[in-house]
Amino acid sequence: MSKAIITVVIALVVLALAPVAIGEKGYVLIAFNDYTIEGTITAFVIAIILLAAFSFVIYKLLRYVLSLYGITRFKWASRADKRKLSNLKTGVWQFINRDFTGAQQSLAKAHVPAGWESIAQAISARAALESGNKADARLHLEKVAQQDASNIAQMLVESEQAELAKESMEQITKNKKATNLELANFAEYLVAQQDWSTLNDQLSRFEKKHALSDEQWQQLFERYFAALDLNALNSAYGNLPKKLKEKAEFHYLTNLASFSPEQTDKCLLKLAKGDKYREVWQILSKCNNTKLFDTQKFIQSRLKKIPEDETLLLTLAYIAKAQGDFELACKVFNKVLSRENANKHWRVAAECFNQTGQLDKAISLYQTYA
């Protein structure tokens, strides 16, 4: 561009000086209706140069003034965007810190980047649900894009819109390329709907895809098995693959204890013989009025050989508590409970002390470890 301007300027200068160099001024006449412009070639060229220079100055001046307006407008827009992005960050942090009301307010004033609108609406919906506002949650969920519907199935159920989630969830049963997130949401949906038949059919798929974390598996089996009667419980557990049986064993035995003490006794005896005492403690901590003759007999026989064994004594205390023999449980806890193991066993010990009227010991444990 600059080369073209320089070329034009040089041409005009040559045109202006050429008549002077040859000693001939030349003459230019321009007539338009009643108007005429006349003069020498040199004067005419100089006039063109001056007009061009003046036009250039005016152009630069206008551009500068317009740029000032543009900069000012950009500054205002930039400040507004920064405020909106700040609201977005604040809203997300409030949500993380469980300030759900504050999160809703901040996100309502936030600027959401393109492609993240559904996520922002889902966060606002979750915040509304946690605040107990189902109506507000439904409004946010309505704004989530259709292609993201599978990710909000659980919230649709919680906001009493389970039918809206049903179609997208049913598609997952046919979609072999469903993501782990979609499968995890599908599992949560099935549990929420208590669709145990479909859940049972899909469990192997969830396991093969590694769709659920260990914590999610525990939550699933806790709710699943708690809803079954004895026959359904045994059938559901018996049909599980080996890896899932290991994950489900705790909740299976915990629920089994309320139906079949004899069967529970046999299962716990098997665990004790395999030195799986930690699992025995976990299960018995949830059991009450469960007869465990064989398991207790086995533990006591081992204690005769090693009477001071801490693990065996703790197991006996848990067995006594589960059978309602709180006197024996307290006697054992008084002997074996120490600073090294109390942080794991104080709750059960406190329950036993409370049941036998030893409130001072129970309160002391609560004050020390709660």
CORJOTA-V948964 format. One record per residue. N is the residue number from 0. NEAR is the number of other C-alpha atoms within 10 Angstrom. D_FIRST is the distance of its C-alpha to the first C-alpha in Angstrom with 1 decimal. Layout:
BEGIN
n:near:d_first
N:NEAR:D_FIRST
N:NEAR:D_FIRST
END
This chain:
BEGIN
n:near:d_first
0:5:0.0
1:7:3.8
2:8:5.5
3:9:5.3
4:10:6.5
5:11:8.9
6:11:10.0
7:13:11.0
8:14:12.7
9:12:14.5
10:12:15.6
11:18:17.0
12:15:18.7
13:14:20.3
14:16:21.4
15:20:23.0
16:15:24.8
17:16:25.9
18:16:28.8
19:13:30.0
20:10:30.0
21:8:32.1
22:9:34.3
23:11:33.5
24:17:32.0
25:14:31.2
26:13:31.6
27:13:29.5
28:11:31.3
29:9:30.0
30:9:32.8
31:7:32.8
32:5:36.3
33:5:37.9
34:7:34.8
35:9:33.6
36:10:30.9
37:12:31.7
38:14:30.9
39:16:29.9
40:21:26.7
41:22:25.9
42:16:26.7
43:19:24.7
44:19:21.5
45:16:22.1
46:12:22.6
47:13:19.3
48:16:17.5
49:12:19.8
50:12:19.2
51:13:15.4
52:12:16.1
53:12:18.7
54:12:16.8
55:12:14.1
56:12:17.1
57:12:18.8
58:11:15.9
59:12:15.8
60:12:19.6
61:12:20.0
62:12:17.8
63:12:19.9
64:10:23.1
65:12:22.2
66:12:21.4
67:12:24.8
68:12:26.5
69:12:24.8
70:11:25.9
71:12:29.3
72:12:29.7
73:12:28.5
74:12:31.1
75:12:33.8
76:12:33.0
77:12:32.9
78:12:36.2
79:13:37.7
80:15:36.7
81:14:38.1
82:15:41.4
83:19:41.6
84:18:41.0
85:16:43.6
86:21:46.0
87:22:45.5
88:17:46.4
89:18:49.2
90:28:50.6
91:21:50.6
92:15:52.3
93:20:54.8
94:22:55.6
95:12:56.1
96:10:58.5
97:14:60.3
98:16:59.3
99:25:58.9
100:17:59.0
101:17:56.3
102:25:54.2
103:25:54.4
104:15:53.3
105:21:50.4
106:25:49.1
107:17:49.3
108:15:46.7
109:21:44.5
110:19:41.1
111:19:41.6
112:10:38.8
113:7:38.2
114:8:40.9
115:9:43.3
116:14:44.7
117:23:47.9
118:16:48.6
119:24:48.3
120:23:50.6
121:21:53.1
122:21:53.2
123:28:53.9
124:30:56.6
125:25:58.2
126:25:58.2
127:23:59.8
128:19:62.4
129:16:63.3
130:16:63.7
131:13:66.0
132:15:63.8
133:19:64.0
134:13:62.7
135:18:59.5
136:25:59.1
137:19:59.4
138:14:56.6
139:19:54.3
140:23:55.5
141:15:54.7
142:14:51.0
143:19:50.9
144:12:49.1
145:10:51.5
146:9:50.3
147:14:51.3
148:19:54.8
149:23:56.6
150:22:55.5
151:23:57.2
152:28:60.5
153:22:62.6
154:22:61.1
155:24:61.8
156:18:65.4
157:17:65.7
158:21:64.4
159:13:67.0
160:15:64.6
161:17:65.9
162:11:65.7
163:13:61.9
164:20:61.8
165:18:64.3
166:13:62.0
167:20:59.3
168:21:62.0
169:12:63.8
170:12:60.7
171:17:60.7
172:15:64.1
173:9:62.5
174:9:59.2
175:9:59.8
176:8:56.3
177:13:56.8
178:13:55.4
179:14:57.8
180:13:56.7
181:21:57.6
182:23:60.9
183:19:61.7
184:22:61.0
185:27:63.2
186:25:66.0
187:19:65.8
188:25:65.9
189:23:68.9
190:20:70.8
191:18:69.9
192:14:71.2
193:14:74.2
194:13:73.5
195:17:75.5
196:10:75.9
197:13:72.2
198:21:71.7
199:16:74.4
200:11:72.8
201:16:69.4
202:14:70.6
203:15:70.4
204:15:66.8
205:18:65.8
206:15:67.5
207:9:66.0
208:12:62.4
209:13:63.1
210:19:61.8
211:19:63.9
212:11:64.3
213:11:67.8
214:9:67.8
215:14:66.8
216:18:69.6
217:17:72.1
218:15:71.1
219:20:71.3
220:20:74.8
221:17:76.1
222:14:75.4
223:23:76.2
224:23:79.6
225:14:80.6
226:14:80.5
227:16:82.9
228:13:86.6
229:15:88.5
230:9:88.4
231:12:84.7
232:19:84.0
233:14:85.9
234:12:84.3
235:18:80.8
236:20:81.2
237:11:83.1
238:11:80.4
239:16:77.7
240:12:76.3
241:11:77.5
242:10:74.3
243:16:74.3
244:15:78.0
245:10:77.3
246:16:74.7
247:21:77.1
248:17:80.3
249:19:80.4
250:23:79.9
251:22:82.2
252:26:85.0
253:20:84.4
254:23:84.9
255:24:87.6
256:25:89.7
257:14:90.2
258:16:91.5
259:14:93.3
260:17:94.5
261:16:96.3
262:14:93.2
263:23:91.2
264:21:93.9
265:15:93.7
266:16:89.9
267:24:90.0
268:22:92.8
269:14:90.6
270:16:87.8
271:20:90.3
272:12:91.7
273:9:88.2
274:13:87.8
275:13:85.0
276:17:86.3
277:13:83.0
278:15:82.7
279:21:86.3
280:22:85.6
281:14:82.6
282:22:84.5
283:24:87.7
284:17:85.8
285:16:85.1
286:21:88.6
287:16:91.7
288:14:95.3
289:21:94.6
290:19:97.6
291:21:96.7
292:15:100.0
293:14:99.0
294:23:95.9
295:21:98.0
296:13:100.8
297:14:98.4
298:18:96.8
299:17:100.3
300:12:101.5
301:13:98.7
302:17:99.3
303:10:102.9
304:9:101.6
305:12:98.9
306:12:99.9
307:12:97.3
308:13:94.3
309:16:91.6
310:15:89.8
311:19:93.0
312:22:94.2
313:22:91.0
314:23:91.2
315:24:94.8
316:28:93.7
317:31:91.1
318:28:93.7
319:25:96.2
320:27:93.6
321:24:92.6
322:18:96.4
323:18:96.9
324:18:99.1
325:22:97.4
326:16:100.3
327:17:99.9
328:27:96.1
329:25:96.5
330:13:99.1
331:20:96.7
332:24:93.7
333:13:95.8
334:12:96.5
335:17:93.1
336:19:90.4
337:12:88.7
338:8:85.6
339:7:84.1
340:12:84.5
341:17:84.8
342:14:81.1
343:12:81.4
344:16:84.8
345:21:85.3
346:17:84.6
347:23:87.3
348:25:89.7
349:22:89.1
350:17:89.8
351:28:93.1
352:24:94.1
353:17:93.4
354:17:95.6
355:15:98.5
356:10:98.3
357:14:97.0
358:15:94.4
359:12:94.1
360:16:92.9
361:21:90.5
362:14:89.0
363:12:88.7
364:18:86.6
365:13:84.3
366:9:83.8
367:10:83.1
368:11:80.9
369:10:79.5
END
